[in-house]
Amino acid sequence: MDKSNENDNENFEDCVEGKKEEDKQSEEKEKEKNIESDKNEEDKTIPNDNDDEDDTSNSKEKKYIPYTMKQAQEKEDEESPFPESDDKNDSDKEEHVEKVELSEQEKKDIEEKIINERKNAGDLYKNKQYIQALNIYSLLLKDAQRADLKEQCCILNCNKGICFNKLNDYDKALDSFKAALRYNKDYSKALCNKMLLLNKKEEYLEAYEDFKRLKTLDYNLWENYRNMENGLAYQAEIQKKKMTDDMLGKLKDVGNTILGKFGLSLNNFQMTPNGQGGYSIQYNNNK
């Protein structure tokens, strides 16, 4: 593996966003207000037989319950973010989630809350709580799929890939980046991360194709990795030649198996350029 590329493999494009400082401050103020209002409510609350009925009617109005950090941490105890799969060929396929018919306003509300929850997950990620962040992204992804929010599905898959990469599960990271690109083939950060991961896995041919496409898609981002070009192109060429040689070797074995029935081998035939862009085949009985 080319040493010039090794350091670049660790510098994945991080599109995971946390809360801004002003968001955190406003959130703290909101919490203080809620605590104060709760105290006031406790002082003047009188038990009412209709309370249960009111709670039921209010719950019906809630069409989306956001996933808090506490819920994600509880989920960590319930199930592993690394489920075993019996079918390795389907490893890069997402779990099927049935879409729900929603109004445009409902979709807009869900998208807004998903964006806010992404910030919660981003805070966990920045605190190196990768499994908890991953759990939130996985839960939000199901909501985004139900509401058919393709942009959010793309971003959430990419964020999942970044978390999997941090957890050293490179196969699932690669699957997540591929899933993100299925929603938006032009999402440059997912393409860049896929390219870097393929390079780490020494799948140079596909990595180099992604590298060239990234240059046309997002030149500014590509510039961050332009020092990989020569090494990646060299490794891709070596891998291409090896694959070609392996393929020709297998074809030669098949040809010799057939010709062997007649006491011949491919060594009895010599191909020479005919000067017109083609080849002439000559039989040599001495081989």
N, C-alpha and C positions, 0 to 999 in steps of 0.2 A: 504494500500500500504506500502510496506517495506521502512522505512525511509532511510535505507542504500543505496537504489537505487536512491533516489530522486535527489541528487546532480549530479549523473552520467548522468542523463537525459539531463542536460543542456550542457554537454561537447561533443557536436557533432563533429565528425571528419570533419575538415574543409579542403576540397580539392580545395577551391577557391584560385586561384593564381593571384597576382597583378604584376605590373611591378617591376623589380629589379631596384636599384638605377642607375646602369650603363645604363640600357635601357632608363630611364627617361632623363639622361644627354645627351645621343646620340640623343634622340628625340628632345630635346631643341635645340641642335646644328643644327639638320636637319631643324627645323622651321626657325632658323635664316638664314640659307643658302637660304631657299625658299623665305623668305621675301626680301633678298638682290637680288636674281635673278629676282623676280617680279618687283622690282624697275628698274633694268637694262632693262627688257623687255619693261616696260612702256616708257622708254626714247627713245627706238629705234623702237617701233611698228608703222607700217604704215597701215592704213585701207586697206583691200584687199577684192575684191568681192568674192574671193574663200574661205574666212574664214569660212563661214557657212558649206560649203562642207567638209572642213578639219575636223571641229568639229564633223560632222556626222560620218565620216569614223573612227575617233578616238574612238567615243563612241561605235561603233560596236565591237571594239577590247576588250572592257572591259567586261569580262564575269562574274565579281563578284564585287559588290560594298559593301565595309565593313560598318558595322553599327557603327557610331560614338556615343559618349556619348550624343552629342546634339540631335541626331535623337532619341535615346532611351528616353530622357527627353521629347521630343515632343510627342512621342508615348504615354507617360503616360497620356497626356491630351486627347488623342484620344480614348483610350479604357482602361478598367480596367484589371489588371492582374488576377482578380478573376471572370471569366465569370460564369454566372449562368448556371447550367446544370439541365435539366428536368429529365434526366435518371441517377439516382444515381448509377445504376449497371454498367454504362460505365464510371464512374468517373476516373478510373485508366487507361483508354485507351487514347493513344495519338491521336492528330488530324492527320488524314490521309494526307500525303503529297506525291504527285506522284514523283517517281524517274525520273531522267533525264539521258540520255545516254551521258557520258562524257569520254574523253580520260584519261589515267592515269596521264598525266601531268596536265590536268585541275583539276582533283581531288586533286592532290598534291598542286596546287596553292590555291585552296579553303581551304584545310585543314590548310595550313600555315597561311592564313589570318584569319581563325576562331581562331586559337591559339593566334594570336596577339589580336584579339578582346576580347577573354576571359580575357586577361590581363587588358584591359580597364574596363571590367565589374568587374574584381577583385578589381580594384582601387575604383570603386564605392561602392562595397560591404564593403571594409575595412573602407570607410568613412560613413558607415551605411546608404547608399542610396540603400536600398535593392530593392525597386520597380524598380528603373532605371536599376540596375544590372539584375534583373529578366527579364526585357523587352529585354535586349541584349541577354541573354541566350536563350530566347524563339525564337527570330529572327534567331539567329545562328543555333538553333536546326533544323529549317525548311531547312536551307541550307545544313546542315549535312545530313538530311534525303533525300533530293533531290539527293545529291551526293553519298548516300549510305555509309557514313563514320561512321561505327558502333562504333568505339572507341570514336569518338567525340560525338556521340549521347549519349553514356553511361555517359561520363563525364559531358556533358551539363545538362542531366536530374538530375544527382546527385547534381550539383551546383544549379539547380532550387529548388531542395528539401531543400537544406540548406537555401536558401533565404526564401522559404515559411515557414520554421521553425522559422526563425527570425521574420517573420511577424505574427507568431502564427496561421498560417493556417495549422494545423497538418494533416488534411485529404489530402490536396493537396501535402504536403511534403511527406507523405507516398506513395501517387500515383507516385510521381516523382522518389523516390528511387526504387520502384518496376519496373518502366519503365527502369531505368538504368540497373537493374539486368536482364531484358529481353534481353538487348543487350550484356551483359557480366555477367553471373551468378557468376563469380569468382571475381568481382570487390569488394574488401574487404571493401573499405570505404563506398560504397553504402549499403553493407550488414550490416556493423556496425551501420550506421545511421538508417537503417530500424529497427534493433534490439533495439536501444535506444528509437526510437519513439514508437514502439509497447509496450515497457516497460512503457513508459509515459502514453500510452492509456490503460494500464492495460490489454493488450492482452498477458498474460505471457506465454502461451503454445507455440505460434509461436515465441515469443521473445527468449525463451530458446532454441528452435531448431536452430535459427539463431546464438545464442551465442555459441552453441556446434560446429556448422559448421565453425564459424569464427576462432575457436581454431585450426582447421585442415588447414584452408585456409591461415591465416596470424597470426602466433603465437605471433609475436612481437606486433602487433596491439591489439590482444586479451589480452595480459598482462596488457594493460592500463585499462582494465575493469574487471580483474579477481576477484576483490573484490565484484563484483555483483553476483558471481556464486551461493553462498549459498542462498542468498535472492531470487534470480530469480528461482532457482530450487524448493525452498519451495513454492513460490507463484504459480508456474506452477503445482505442485502436488495438491495443494488445488483446483486450477481451474479445473484440470482434474477430480478430485473426484466429484466436484460439477456438472460438465457436465455429468459424468457417472450417478450420482444420478438422475439428471433431466431426462435423457434419459430412465432410468429404471422406473422412476415414470410415464412417459408418456406411456411406454409399459404396465405397470401394469393397468393403467386406461383403455387402449384399451382391455386388457384381461378381466378385470372385467365387461366391457360393454358387451362383448360377453357371458361370463359365467353367467352374471346376468339374461340372458334370460332363463337359466335353473335353476335358484334359487341357483347358486353357485358363489364363488369368488375365487381368487387366494389364499386367506387365508385358503381355504380348502385343499390346496396342500402344502406339505413340501418336500423340496429337502435336501437330506443328502448324504455326500460323501460315495461312495461304496468301497473305498480303492483300486480301480484299475484305478484311474485317472478320473473317471466319477461320476455321481450322480444317486441316486435312488429317485423316486418320490412316496410319500405315500399320500394317501387320508385320511383326518381327518374330520369326519362328525361333530365334536363338535364345529368347528369354523364357 
